[in-house]
Amino acid sequence: MLHFLRSGARFRSRPAFAAFSVLMASVCLNAEAELPARKPFYIVPTVEGLLFCDEARNDAKQVNFAQAQAGCEAKGRDGAAALNRLLDELEPGGAKGQVQVGYLLTVQLLSLYKAHGTGWVIDDKRVDGLLRMLTEVKRPVVVYLQSTHFDTQGPLPTALAKDPRNLLLYADGKPPELGYFGFAIAPFTLSTDTTLPVNVYRFDALRYLSKRLLALPAEARERIVGISLAGEAHQLYPDFENGMGRYEDIRVTDYSAASVDGFRSMLEKRFGSIEKLNAAMGFNETSFTTVPAPSKNIRKERLTRFGEHYDAWADGYLPISGWLFDPENRVSELLLYVDGQVVGPVQRGMNRLDVYRAVEEINTPNTGFRYDLDFSALPVGRHRAQVVAVSGKDRYLLAEAPFVVVGRDQATVSDGLPAGAQDLKTDGSVSRVKAFFDKVLRKLGFNRPLPSPIALPGVRSWLDMPRSLQDVYYNPLAREWNKYRDEQTLAFMTVFYNVAKDAGLPKEKLFSHQIIPRINSSWNPQLFAVDSTLQSGLPWRPGVNMYGGTTNSAWLRHFMKERQLTDYGAPEFHPQQWKQPDAAMAALREQYDAGARFISPMYFSLVPERFKTSAENGVNRMEIRPDNPKDGSDQFYKAIRDFARN
């Protein structure tokens, strides 16, 4: 499901300027070019209210949505007629040509159950209603078999959420209490233990649905162009709607007893003996059974040993992150310097929808830049990071931030600075550190002083992270803990895929339904722990959710190419842009050219207006219809209709 970033970024006030960038003009022209031949490209929107029948729609006395939909289900009615009308608006005459319009059918696995005696059984009538759509709607379809933290509707998920064995836990042993725009989120475990109650019901429902799908008439099965598995699988964190960019005082999952035991087993397998672990990490542990899962912030909590330390930087990486708006492409490259030495190029063009929303003249979300600096080998003491913009033969100081690497004992130590910096021991002020490094840069051939990018017309920028003199403590055990949490996510997805495959679902149609936190330059990917689920060589086809600038992104193109992620799907998709009239069309063309099998625009609705809330939130802004200008949803509607003519 969509996450919304409200990072509270600060912005410099500079004069507004006009005009489209050269890059966006080029994108718009490309979007209008004739489409090259390829396999069909499926646009399969998420549609709210799929099972809401016309009888309830036309009954003005019905004012409660849940009761009205239950009435439809009791009578064996569904929303097939309304869905066909909608799809005929988008692509009149049925699905044909190189671009074909269908729909996404979401099946929440845990929500299929009903109480029966003292247990739970699958409600066949509910399943019948869902699968009836596959025979009544003669359109391409992607079936989404969902069962992660969003599978919360119905009595069984409520009951399962009361059992701690089924849940991800924080270090204090409590589960996250989370919501998403008014809906409860159940932090169901990523454990692969098939004896856990939540997994018993998950996988039984998955096998049952697989059997029912395989029993459909051949022509209905052939219309299934993809099967999206599980949903966004990742670890959890506080403030689900807004907390994905948090770095201060973070809390993560999973510290359940089984998870911590698994972590210790992983360490034993990786290192072989406790002596080797101690030698590698500089610890004095006596047994793997007592190695801590890092969870305590050294700044605020008492540690019994350093291996317990955990925060957003404990794994040895310090994000150097911000945004750069360069509409005339004056900056050819960003470089990171640390202590006057070049470290490497800084990634740029990452999604910053928050910046796009906040500053009117910024007309693209793809302004983010980021470098995750590995400081684990840096000497203890003060250091200085600088982001330098290259423009032609000139270099400009884009941003700088002094930071401090602190030792395990937190004792006063010499500064980790180049030779000649000893005078800083007595005066380590920011001004004194800056003066010293100006000398270092002059020796390296930079102009004195290195000019600011304000000298480049139209260029705007800001550094969000790190804060000045950020203190960081490297705990090698924290790096292992983050790797382990990532491996938990991959293991869950692997088991889910294997159950689906073994149940007979065609493996060439099985897709993940995953999120890429790293494309958002201000997000904290440690909170999610999903990197290994996005690598090459995985058995399923990649399904990647795309919002904002992600829908048309050079960064994402490089990411996908580097990992050889082809024949992919985008099971959630919305450009969320309105400042460039061709942005939605350009995003569709980008996915067509890149080889996506399908995209699922988020979202259309078949729910009558009388049942909808009047309160605006980050989700309903995206309802795609011709009269909704919010988030460019009206432009996206038109783009889908126009693109479907191909």
C-alpha positions in Angstrom: 0.0 0.0 0.0 1.1 3.6 -0.6 3.3 5.3 2.0 3.3 9.1 2.2 6.4 11.1 3.1 6.0 14.1 5.3 9.6 14.7 6.2 9.3 18.4 7.3 12.2 19.3 5.0 13.4 22.9 5.1 13.6 25.0 2.0 15.7 28.0 1.0 13.7 30.9 -0.2 14.9 32.0 -3.7 13.1 33.8 -6.6 10.8 31.6 -8.6 11.6 31.0 -12.2 9.6 29.8 -15.2 9.6 27.0 -17.6 9.8 23.3 -18.4 13.2 21.7 -18.2 14.9 20.4 -21.3 14.7 16.9 -19.8 10.9 17.0 -19.3 10.4 18.5 -22.7 12.2 15.5 -24.2 10.2 13.1 -22.1 6.9 14.6 -23.3 7.9 14.4 -27.0 8.9 10.7 -26.5 5.5 10.0 -24.8 3.8 11.1 -28.0 5.9 9.0 -30.3 4.5 5.8 -32.0 4.7 2.8 -29.8 7.1 0.0 -30.8 5.7 -3.5 -31.2 5.9 -5.7 -28.1 3.8 -8.2 -26.1 0.6 -6.7 -24.8 0.9 -4.1 -22.0 -1.8 -4.5 -19.5 -3.3 -1.6 -17.5 -5.2 -3.3 -14.7 -6.4 -0.7 -12.2 -7.2 -1.3 -8.6 -10.9 -0.7 -8.2 -12.7 0.0 -5.0 -16.0 -1.7 -4.4 -15.7 -4.5 -6.9 -18.4 -6.6 -5.2 -20.8 -3.7 -4.8 -23.9 -4.6 -6.9 -26.2 -2.4 -8.9 -29.2 -3.4 -6.8 -27.6 -1.7 -3.8 -26.3 1.1 -5.9 -29.8 2.0 -7.0 -31.4 1.6 -3.6 -31.3 5.1 -2.1 -32.4 3.7 1.2 -29.1 1.9 1.6 -26.8 4.2 3.6 -24.4 1.8 5.3 -21.8 0.5 2.8 -20.9 -2.7 4.7 -24.5 -3.7 5.1 -25.3 -2.9 1.5 -22.4 -5.0 0.2 -23.3 -7.9 2.5 -26.8 -7.8 1.0 -25.2 -8.1 -2.5 -23.2 -11.1 -1.4 -26.2 -12.7 0.2 -28.1 -12.5 -3.0 -25.2 -13.7 -5.1 -24.8 -10.3 -6.8 -21.5 -8.5 -7.5 -20.1 -5.5 -9.2 -19.4 -7.1 -12.6 -21.8 -4.9 -14.5 -20.4 -1.6 -13.0 -16.9 -2.8 -13.6 -17.6 -3.5 -17.2 -19.0 -0.1 -17.6 -15.9 1.5 -16.1 -13.5 -0.5 -18.3 -15.5 0.2 -21.4 -15.1 3.9 -20.6 -11.3 3.5 -20.5 -11.0 1.1 -23.5 -14.3 1.0 -25.5 -15.0 -2.3 -27.3 -13.0 -4.6 -25.1 -9.4 -5.4 -24.5 -7.4 -5.4 -27.8 -4.2 -4.1 -29.3 -0.8 -3.5 -27.8 -2.3 -1.8 -24.7 -5.2 -3.5 -23.0 -7.3 -2.4 -20.1 -8.4 -4.9 -17.4 -8.5 -4.8 -13.6 -6.8 -6.0 -10.4 -8.8 -8.5 -8.3 -7.7 -8.3 -4.6 -8.3 -11.3 -2.4 -7.4 -10.9 1.3 -6.6 -14.5 2.4 -7.3 -14.2 6.1 -10.5 -12.3 5.4 -12.0 -15.3 3.6 -12.6 -17.1 6.9 -15.8 -17.2 8.9 -16.4 -18.6 12.4 -17.6 -22.2 12.5 -18.1 -23.8 15.9 -15.0 -23.2 17.9 -12.8 -22.8 14.8 -12.6 -21.1 11.4 -13.5 -22.2 7.9 -13.3 -20.5 4.5 -16.5 -18.8 3.5 -17.2 -20.5 0.1 -19.9 -18.0 -0.7 -17.5 -15.1 -0.4 -15.0 -16.9 -2.6 -17.7 -17.6 -5.1 -18.5 -13.9 -5.4 -14.8 -13.0 -5.9 -14.2 -15.6 -8.5 -17.4 -14.9 -10.3 -15.8 -11.7 -11.5 -13.2 -13.7 -13.4 -15.9 -15.3 -15.5 -18.3 -12.3 -15.9 -15.7 -9.7 -16.8 -14.1 -10.6 -20.1 -10.9 -8.6 -19.5 -7.3 -9.2 -18.6 -6.9 -9.5 -14.8 -4.1 -9.7 -12.2 -5.2 -11.6 -9.1 -3.7 -10.2 -5.9 -3.4 -12.8 -3.2 -2.8 -10.5 -0.2 -1.7 -11.6 3.3 0.7 -9.2 5.1 -0.1 -6.4 7.5 -3.0 -5.0 5.4 -4.9 -8.3 5.5 -6.9 -7.1 8.6 -10.6 -7.2 7.6 -12.9 -9.7 9.2 -13.1 -11.6 12.4 -10.2 -14.0 11.9 -7.5 -11.3 11.6 -8.9 -9.7 14.7 -8.6 -12.9 16.6 -5.1 -13.7 15.3 -3.8 -10.3 16.2 -4.5 -11.1 19.9 -1.9 -13.8 19.9 1.7 -12.5 20.3 3.0 -15.5 18.5 1.5 -14.2 15.3 3.0 -10.8 15.5 6.2 -8.8 14.9 7.4 -7.3 18.1 9.5 -4.3 19.3 12.4 -4.7 21.7 10.1 -4.2 24.7 8.1 -7.2 23.7 5.1 -5.2 22.5 3.6 -5.3 19.0 3.4 -2.1 16.9 0.0 -0.4 17.2 -0.5 1.0 13.8 -3.2 2.4 11.5 -3.5 3.6 7.9 -5.9 6.5 7.3 -8.4 5.1 9.7 -7.8 1.3 9.0 -6.1 -0.9 11.6 -2.9 -2.6 10.6 -2.1 -6.0 12.0 1.7 -6.5 12.4 1.6 -10.1 11.4 4.9 -12.0 11.6 7.3 -12.7 8.8 8.2 -16.0 10.4 8.3 -19.0 8.1 7.2 -21.3 10.9 4.2 -23.0 9.3 2.8 -24.2 12.6 2.0 -20.6 13.8 -1.7 -20.0 13.6 -1.5 -17.1 11.3 0.6 -19.1 8.8 -1.6 -22.1 9.0 -4.6 -20.0 7.9 -2.5 -18.0 5.4 -1.2 -21.0 3.6 -4.3 -23.0 3.8 -6.2 -20.2 2.1 -3.5 -19.8 -0.5 -3.7 -23.5 -1.4 -7.5 -23.3 -1.4 -7.6 -20.2 -3.7 -5.0 -21.8 -6.0 -7.2 -24.9 -6.4 -10.3 -22.8 -7.1 -8.4 -20.7 -9.7 -7.1 -23.8 -11.5 -10.6 -25.1 -11.6 -11.9 -22.1 -13.6 -12.9 -22.5 -17.2 -9.9 -22.4 -19.6 -10.9 -19.0 -21.1 -11.2 -17.4 -17.6 -7.8 -18.8 -16.6 -6.2 -17.5 -19.8 -7.4 -14.0 -18.9 -5.2 -14.1 -15.8 -2.1 -12.3 -16.9 -0.4 -12.2 -13.5 -0.8 -13.3 -9.9 0.6 -10.9 -7.3 1.7 -12.6 -4.1 1.5 -11.6 -0.4 1.6 -7.8 -0.6 4.3 -5.4 0.6 6.4 -7.6 2.8 8.7 -5.7 5.2 9.5 -5.1 8.8 7.5 -2.5 10.7 8.1 0.8 12.6 6.1 3.4 14.5 3.8 5.9 12.8 3.2 3.8 9.7 1.7 6.6 7.6 4.4 9.2 8.2 7.4 7.6 9.9 9.3 6.1 7.0 11.8 8.9 6.9 12.6 8.8 10.7 16.2 8.5 11.9 16.1 9.8 15.4 15.0 7.3 18.1 14.0 4.6 15.7 12.2 1.4 16.7 12.2 -1.7 14.5 10.9 -5.3 14.4 11.3 -8.2 15.0 12.5 -8.9 18.6 10.2 -11.9 19.3 11.9 -14.7 21.1 11.9 -16.9 18.0 13.4 -14.1 15.9 16.2 -13.4 18.4 16.9 -17.1 18.6 17.1 -17.2 14.8 19.5 -14.3 14.8 21.8 -16.1 17.2 21.6 -19.3 15.1 22.5 -17.2 12.0 25.6 -15.8 13.7 26.7 -19.2 14.8 26.3 -20.5 11.3 28.1 -17.5 9.8 31.1 -17.3 12.3 31.4 -21.0 13.4 32.6 -20.2 16.9 32.1 -17.5 19.5 35.8 -16.9 19.4 35.7 -16.0 15.8 32.8 -13.7 16.3 34.6 -12.0 19.2 37.8 -11.6 17.1 35.8 -10.1 14.2 33.8 -7.6 16.4 36.1 -7.0 19.3 33.6 -8.4 21.8 34.0 -10.8 24.8 30.8 -12.9 24.4 31.0 -16.3 26.1 28.2 -18.0 24.0 26.0 -17.4 21.0 23.0 -18.0 23.3 23.7 -14.8 25.1 24.6 -12.5 22.2 22.2 -9.6 22.3 20.0 -8.5 19.4 21.0 -4.8 19.3 18.2 -2.6 20.6 19.5 0.1 23.0 20.4 3.7 22.1 23.7 4.5 23.7 22.7 8.1 24.1 19.7 7.4 26.3 19.9 3.8 27.7 22.3 2.0 29.9 24.2 -0.7 28.1 25.7 -3.7 29.7 28.0 -4.2 26.7 28.5 -2.2 23.5 26.9 -4.9 21.3 23.5 -3.8 22.6 23.8 -0.4 20.9 21.3 0.2 18.1 20.2 3.4 16.3 19.8 4.5 12.7 23.6 4.7 12.2 24.8 1.8 14.3 25.3 -0.4 11.3 28.1 1.9 10.1 26.3 3.9 7.4 25.6 7.7 7.5 23.2 9.0 4.9 24.3 12.2 3.1 21.0 13.2 1.7 19.1 16.1 0.3 17.6 17.5 -2.9 18.8 19.4 -6.0 16.5 21.1 -8.5 18.4 21.8 -11.7 15.9 22.5 -14.5 18.5 23.5 -17.1 20.8 20.5 -16.4 23.7 22.7 -15.4 25.1 20.1 -12.9 26.6 17.0 -14.6 27.6 15.2 -11.5 27.6 15.3 -7.7 30.6 14.1 -5.8 31.1 13.3 -2.1 34.2 14.4 -0.3 35.1 13.3 3.2 38.0 15.0 4.9 39.0 16.6 1.6 39.2 13.3 -0.2 36.8 12.3 -3.0 34.8 9.2 -1.9 32.6 8.7 -5.0 29.6 9.9 -7.0 26.4 10.8 -5.2 23.2 9.1 -6.6 20.6 11.7 -7.7 17.2 11.8 -9.4 15.6 10.0 -6.5 11.9 10.6 -5.5 11.1 13.6 -3.3 7.4 14.1 -3.6 7.4 16.2 -0.5 9.6 18.8 -2.2 7.5 18.7 -5.3 4.4 19.4 -3.2 6.0 22.2 -1.1 7.6 24.4 -3.8 5.4 25.5 -6.7 8.1 26.1 -9.3 9.7 22.7 -8.7 8.0 20.6 -11.5 9.4 17.2 -11.0 9.6 14.9 -7.9 12.9 13.4 -9.0 15.2 15.9 -7.1 16.6 13.7 -4.4 20.3 12.8 -3.9 21.9 10.5 -1.5 25.1 8.7 -0.5 25.2 6.2 2.3 28.7 6.7 3.7 30.3 3.7 5.3 32.1 5.3 8.2 32.9 2.0 9.9 36.6 2.2 9.1 37.0 6.0 9.8 39.1 6.9 12.8 37.4 8.1 15.9 37.0 11.9 15.9 35.6 14.8 13.9 35.1 14.5 10.1 33.6 16.6 7.4 31.4 15.5 4.5 31.0 17.8 1.5 28.7 17.4 -1.6 30.3 19.0 -4.6 28.4 19.8 -7.8 30.3 19.5 -11.1 29.3 21.9 -13.9 31.6 21.9 -16.9 35.1 22.5 -15.6 33.9 24.2 -12.4 33.0 22.7 -9.1 30.6 24.2 -6.5 30.0 23.4 -2.9 26.5 22.1 -2.7 26.4 21.2 1.0 28.6 20.3 3.9 28.2 18.7 7.3 30.8 18.0 10.0 30.1 14.7 11.9 31.7 12.9 14.7 32.7 9.2 14.9 32.6 8.2 18.6 34.4 5.3 20.1 32.8 2.5 22.1 34.0 4.0 25.4 32.8 7.5 24.5 36.1 8.8 25.9 37.9 12.0 24.7 40.1 11.0 21.8 42.1 12.6 19.1 40.2 14.0 16.1 40.1 11.7 13.1 41.5 14.4 10.8 44.4 14.5 8.3 47.9 15.5 9.4 48.2 19.1 10.3 44.8 19.3 12.1 46.2 19.1 15.6 45.3 22.7 16.3 41.6 21.6 16.2 42.0 19.6 19.4 41.7 22.6 21.5 39.2 24.4 19.4 36.9 22.0 17.5 34.2 24.6 16.6 32.4 24.3 13.3 34.1 27.5 12.1 37.5 26.2 13.0 36.8 22.8 11.3 35.6 24.6 8.2 38.7 26.8 8.0 40.9 23.8 8.2 39.2 21.9 5.4 39.1 25.0 3.2 42.9 24.7 3.3 42.7 21.0 2.4 40.5 21.8 -0.6 42.8 24.5 -1.8 45.7 22.0 -1.8 43.6 19.7 -3.9 43.1 22.4 -6.5 39.7 23.8 -5.7 39.0 27.5 -6.1 39.2 29.5 -2.9 36.6 29.7 -1.7 34.6 26.9 -3.4 31.6 28.8 -4.8 28.0 28.0 -3.9 25.6 26.5 -6.5 23.6 29.7 -6.1 26.0 31.0 -8.8 24.2 28.6 -11.2 21.0 30.2 -12.4 17.8 28.2 -11.5 19.6 25.7 -9.3 18.1 25.1 -5.9 19.2 22.6 -3.2 19.1 21.6 0.4 20.9 19.1 2.6 18.5 17.2 4.9 21.0 14.7 6.5 23.1 14.5 8.5 22.6 17.3 11.0 25.7 19.3 11.9 28.1 17.4 14.2 26.0 14.2 14.1 27.5 11.7 16.4 27.7 8.1 15.2 28.8 4.9 16.9 29.6 1.8 14.8 28.4 -1.5 16.2 29.3 -4.4 13.9 26.6 -6.5 15.5 24.0 -4.0 14.4 25.1 -4.5 10.8 24.5 -8.2 11.2 21.1 -7.6 12.9 20.0 -5.5 9.9 21.1 -8.2 7.5 19.2 -10.7 9.4 16.0 -8.7 9.5 16.4 -8.3 5.7 16.8 -12.1 5.3 13.6 -12.6 7.3 11.7 -10.7 4.7 13.2 -12.7 1.9 12.5 -16.0 3.7 8.8 -15.1 4.1 8.4 -14.2 0.5 10.2 -17.3 -0.6 7.9 -19.6 1.4 4.8 -17.8 0.2 6.0 -18.3 -3.4 6.9 -21.9 -2.9 3.4 -22.6 -1.4 1.8 -21.0 -4.5 4.0 -22.8 -6.9 3.5 -26.2 -5.2 -0.2 -25.6 -5.2 -0.1 -25.5 -9.0 -0.2 -21.8 -9.9 1.9 -21.2 -13.0 5.3 -19.9 -11.9 5.6 -17.6 -15.0 2.6 -15.6 -13.7 3.8 -15.2 -10.1 4.9 -11.7 -9.2 6.0 -10.1 -6.0 4.2 -7.0 -4.7 7.1 -5.0 -3.2 8.3 -1.6 -2.2 11.7 0.1 -3.0 12.4 2.4 0.0 15.8 3.4 -1.4 14.3 5.3 -4.3 13.0 7.9 -1.8 16.2 9.7 -0.8 14.9 10.8 2.6 13.4 7.4 3.7 15.1 5.1 6.2 15.5 1.7 4.4 16.5 0.0 7.7 12.9 0.4 8.9 11.7 -1.8 6.0 14.6 -4.3 5.6 13.8 -5.4 2.0 17.0 -5.1 0.0 17.5 -8.8 -0.6 13.9 -9.1 -1.9 14.8 -6.9 -4.9 18.0 -8.6 -6.1 18.5 -10.6 -9.3 18.0 -14.4 -9.5 14.9 -14.7 -7.4 12.3 -17.3 -8.6 9.4 -14.9 -8.9 8.9 -12.1 -11.3 9.4 -8.7 -9.8 6.4 -6.6 -8.8 7.4 -3.1 -7.8 5.0 -0.4 -6.4 5.5 3.0 -8.0 4.3 6.4 -6.8 5.3 9.9 -7.7 8.6 10.3 -9.5 9.2 6.6 -9.3 6.8 6.1 -12.2 9.3 7.7 -14.6 12.7 7.6 -13.1 16.2 7.3 -14.5 17.3 6.1 -11.0 14.8 3.2 -11.2 15.8 2.4 -14.8 19.4 2.0 -13.6 18.3 0.0 -10.5 16.2 -2.4 -12.6 18.9 -2.9 -15.2 21.6 -3.4 -12.7 19.6 -6.2 -11.0 18.4 -7.6 -14.3 14.7 -7.1 -13.3 12.7 -7.6 -16.5 9.2 -8.6 -17.4 8.1 -6.9 -14.2 4.8 -5.6 -12.9 3.8 -2.4 -11.0 0.9 -3.6 -8.8 0.4 -0.1 -7.4 1.0 2.9 -9.7 0.2 6.6 -9.7 2.4 9.5 -10.9 0.8 12.0 -8.4 1.9 14.9 -10.5 0.0 17.8 -11.9 2.5 20.5 -12.8 3.6 19.0 -16.1 0.5 18.2 -18.2 2.2 15.2 -19.9 3.7 13.7 -16.8 1.1 10.9 -16.6 1.4 10.0 -20.3 5.2 10.0 -20.0 5.0 7.6 -17.1 2.8 5.2 -19.0 5.1 5.3 -22.0 8.1 4.8 -19.7 6.7 1.5 -18.4 5.7 0.3 -21.8 9.2 0.9 -23.2 10.9 -0.6 -20.1 9.0 -3.9 -20.6 6.5 -3.9 -17.8 3.9 -6.7 -18.2 1.3 -4.7 -16.3 0.7 -1.7 -14.2 -2.1 -1.3 -11.7 -3.3 2.4 -11.4 -4.3 3.2 -7.9 -7.2 3.7 -7.9 -10.8 3.8 -9.4 -13.9 3.5 -7.4 -17.3 1.9 -7.9 -18.6 3.0 -4.5 -21.5 5.5 -4.8 -20.7 9.0 -3.5 -23.2 8.7 -0.7 -21.0 6.1 1.0 -17.8 8.0 0.7 -16.3 10.1 3.5 -16.0 13.9 2.9 -12.7 14.0 4.7 -9.7 14.2 2.4 -6.7 12.0 3.0 -3.6 10.9 1.1 -5.3 7.9 -0.5 -8.6 9.4 -1.7 -6.7 12.3 -3.4 -5.6 9.6 -5.8 -9.1 8.5 -6.9 -8.7 8.5 -10.7 -11.6 10.2 -12.4 -12.0 13.1 -14.8 -13.3 15.5 -12.2 -10.6 15.0 -9.6 -7.6 17.3 -10.1 -5.9 16.4 -6.8 -2.5 14.7 -7.4 -3.1 15.0 -11.1 -5.7 12.2 -11.0 -7.8 13.8 -13.7 -4.7 13.9 -16.0 -3.9 10.3 -15.2 -7.5 9.3 -16.2 -7.1 11.0 -19.5 -3.7 9.5 -20.1 -5.0 6.0 -19.5 -7.8 6.5 -21.9 -5.5 8.0 -24.6 -2.8 5.3 -24.1 -5.4 2.5 -24.3 -6.1 3.5 -28.0 -2.9 1.8 -29.0 
